[in-house]
């Protein structure tokens, strides 16, 4: 049986995941959590509301992979000093991990493709 665990994430699915991850409540929950299954279950529920069927393990794995790739690039670019090599969704992940809210004016996150056509889901956590 194919559980979909290795199923490729589309750009829209990744954008939705990043959009949910950027929610201040989700970030606060993730910040100090060592056991985070419930947080990723909430993320999976929010994705389902957007028509994206991913389980909590898939969400956690994608989240960890995005963070890992971002941090590896940061380290590589620090040492090389060359023009930065970028990853897909680098700017969006950069905004989140630098704790600068998406959509604020003056430094480039608001023009992100992440924000196009999305609405605020910050009130979904009870």
Order of alpha helices (4+ residues) and beta strands (2+ residues): alpha-alpha-alpha-alpha-alpha
